[in-house]
Amino acid sequence: MLKKLLKKIDIQIFIYTVIIVAMIYLFFDLVSIDAGGKEADASEQVEIMHLEESNTQNVYASNSPVEMGTNNIVELTIEEAQLLMKIAWSEAGNKGIEGQLAIMNVVMNRVADENFPNTIEDVIYQKLGNHYQFTVVGNGVFKNAEPTEETHLALAELESGKDISQGALFFEASTKKSWHKNHREFLFEDYGHRFYK
């Protein structure tokens, strides 16, 4: 009888042990899920702080149109922001913040102009015949672009509404012979480029 009682106690201890181990496992699993949530909240707070520091009211909603908000604040999706940074770095990565901002402004001017596509992606990938409007898209520089801190700062300037382009729709590296020079209105030369309307 004593042996049966001990076996019964052993089985109960085993069952309780399994239950306790399972509860401990679930507890730590829930704690790690909660910690992951807290990490996500922290990264969201960093993003919010970044947006506040750059004085923008950026709205990242997928597939939303590019809009000029109040005070000319530009609202972009993450994809649009990445495209703008890649084209700016590809065309003017060594021209500082304003040089890259000017390129972003030209893209945005084209988006707003009825003679060009109405999205950032379509403007950047636009072709005339077999040639891209932006040479860097066709030669692979754009594809391998690695925007820098200056590129991010240029984007923040754009998002806050800064436009230094004087309405330019075209730009080129300074050259002696130029289609733009003969067919477009020259606006200014700066940041290693000539800008035209």
MIVEX-791587 format. One record per residue: residue in one letter; y, x, z of N, C-alpha, C in turn. Coordinates in steps of 0.1 Angstrom, whole numbers, plus 5000, padded with zeros to 4 digits. Example, Ala and Ser with C-alpha at 12.3 -4.5 7.8 and 13.67 -1.06 7.14 Angstrom:
A494351325078495551235078496751325078
S497851285071498951375071500051295079
This chain:
M498850085000500050005000501350095000
L501250195008502350285009502650354995
K501550384988501650454975502350354965
K501950224966502550124957504050114960
L504350114972505750104977506550224972
L506050344973506650464968506850464953
K505850414946505950404932507050314928
K507150194935508150094932509550154935
I509650234946510950294949511250404939
D510250474934510550584924511050514911
I510450404907510850334895512250284897
Q512550224908513850174911514950284911
I514550404917515450514917515650564902
F514650564895514750604881515650514873
I515450384875516250284868517750294872
Y517950314885519350334890519950454885
T519150564884519650694879520150674864
V519250604856519550584842520850504841
I520950404849522150314849523450394852
I523350474863524450554867524850654857
V523850724851524150824840524850754828
A524350634825524850554813526350524817
M526550474829527950434833528850564833
I528350674837529250794837529550834823
Y528550824814528750854800529750764794
L529650634796530550534791531950564796
F532050594809533350624815534050734808
F533350844806533950964800534250934785
D533450854779533650814765534950734764
L535150634773536350564774537550644777
V537450734786538550824789538950904777
S537950964770538351044758538950954747
I538550824746539250734736540650714741
D540850684754542250664759543050794757
A542450904759543251034757543651044743
G542751004734543051014719544150924716
G544150804722545250714720546550764725
K546550834737547750894742548251004733
E547351084727547751184718548451124706
A547851014701548450944690549850904693
D549950844706551250794710552250914710
A551851024715552651144716553151194702
S552151194693552551234679553551134673
E553351004676554350904671555750924678
Q555750964691556950994697557651114691
V556851214688557451334681558051294668
E557351214660557951164647559151084649
I559250994659560450914662561551014666
M561251114675562251204679562851284667
H561951324657562351394645563251304637
L562951184636563751094628565151074635
E565151064648566451044655567251174654
E566551294655567351414654567951434640
S567251384630567751404616568751284613
N568951194623569951084622569550994610
T568350964609567850874598567250744604
Q567150644596566450524600565350504590
N564450604589563450604579562350494581
V561950424571560950324572559750374563
Y558650404569557450444561556550334559
A556650254549555750144546555250164532
S553850164531553250204519553650104508
N553950154496554250084484555550004485
S556450034494557649964495558650034485
P559549954479560550014470561450104477
V562050204470563050294476564350204477
E564950204489566150124491567150214497
M568450174494569550234501569850134512
G569650184524569950094536571450104539
T571750054551573150054555573650194556
N574950214553575450354553574750444544
N574150394533573450474523572250544528
I571650504539570450564544569350524535
V568550624531567450614521566150584529
E565450484525564250454531563050494522
L562150574526561150624518559750604524
T558750594515557350604521557050744523
I555950774530555550914532555250974518
E554550904509554250954496555550994488
E556550904489557750934482558451054487
A558451074501559051184507558351314503
Q557051314502556251424498556551464483
L556651364475556951394461558351454459
L559351404467560651464466560751604471
M559951634482559951764487559351864477
K558251814471557551904462558351934450
I559051834444559951864432561151944436
A561651924448562852004452562452154454
W561352174461560852314463560552374450
S559852304441559452364428560652404420
E561652324420562852354412563852444418
A563952434432565052504439564652564452
G563352604453562852654466563552774472
N564152854463564952964468566452944467
K566852824467568352784466568852724478
G568152734489568652684502568552534503
I569052474514568952334517569752254507
E570952294504571752214494571252224480
G570752334476570152344463568952254461
Q568152234472567052144471567452004472
L568451974481569051844482569651794468
A570251884461570851844448569751794439
I568551864439567451824430566951684434
M566851664448566451534452567451424448
N568751454449569751364445569651324430
V569351424422569151394408567951294406
V566851314413565751224411566151084416
M566851074427567250944432568250874422
N569150954416570050904406569350844395
R568250914391567450864379566750734383
V566250724395565550604400566550484399
A567850514403568850404403569350374389
D569150454379569750444366568750364357
E569250264350568450174342567750244330
N568250364327567650434315566450524319
F566050524332564950594337564050504345
P562750554347561850464355562450434369
N561950334376562550284388561850324401
T560950424400560250474412560350624411
I560250684423560350834424559150894417
E557950844419556750894412556850894397
D557350774392557450764377558550854371
V559650874379560650964374560151104374
I559451144384558951284384557851314374
Y557051214371555951234361556351184347
Q557551144345557951094332557851194321
K557351154310557151244298557951184286
L558451274278559051244265558151314255
G557351234248556351284239555251354248
N554951474246553951544254554551634265
H555851624267556551714276557051634288
Y556751684300557351634312558851654313
Q559551564319561051584321561351704330
F560451724339560551834348559551944344
T559952054339559052154335558052194345
V558452204358557552244368556352154370
V556452024366555351934367554251974356
G554752014345553752044334553152184335
N553852274342553352414343552552444356
G552352344364551552364376552252404389
V553552444388554252484400554352364409
F554652244404554752124413553452094420
K552352104413551052074419550752164431
N551152284430550852384441552052404450
A553052324450554252334458553952334473
E554652414480554452424495555852414501
P556352294503557752284509557852354522
T559052404524559452484536560252404546
E560552464557561452394567562752354560
E563252444551564552404544564352284536
T563152264530562952154522562952024530
H562352034542562351924552563751884556
L564551994558565951964562566751904551
A566451944538567051884527566651734526
L565451704529564951564528565651484539
A565851544551566551474562567951444558
E568651534551569951514546570051394536
L569051394527568951284517568751154524
E567851154533567551024540568750974548
S569651064552570851024560571950974550
G571650984537572650934528573451044521
K573251164523574051274517573751294503
D574851284494574651304480575651404475
I575251524470576151624466576051644450
S575451544444575151554430576251514420
Q577251444425578351384417577751294406
G576651234409576051144400575251204389
A574851334390574151404380572751334377
L572451334364571051284360570251394354
F570851514351570151624345570651754352
F569751854352570151984356569352084348
E569852204348569052314341569552444347
A568652544346569152684349570152724339
S571152804344572252844335571652924323
T571952874311571552944299572652934289
K572553024279573653024268573452904259
K572252884254571952774245571352664253
S571752534251571352424259571452294252
W570452214252570552074247571551994256
H571452014269572251944278573751974275
K574052104273575452144271576052074259
N575252054249575751984236575651834236
H574951774245574751634245575051554258
R575351624269575551554281576951604287
E577451524296578751554303578451654314
F579051774313578951874323579651834336
L579051844347579651804360580051934368
F579152014371579452134379578252234378
E578452354383577452454384577452504398
D576252504404576052554417574552564420
Y574252624431572852634435571852684424
G572452774415571552824405571352734393
H571952614393571752524382573052464377
R573052414365574152344359573752194359
F574652114363574351964365575151884355
Y574551784349575151704339574851554342
K575751474335575551324336575251264322
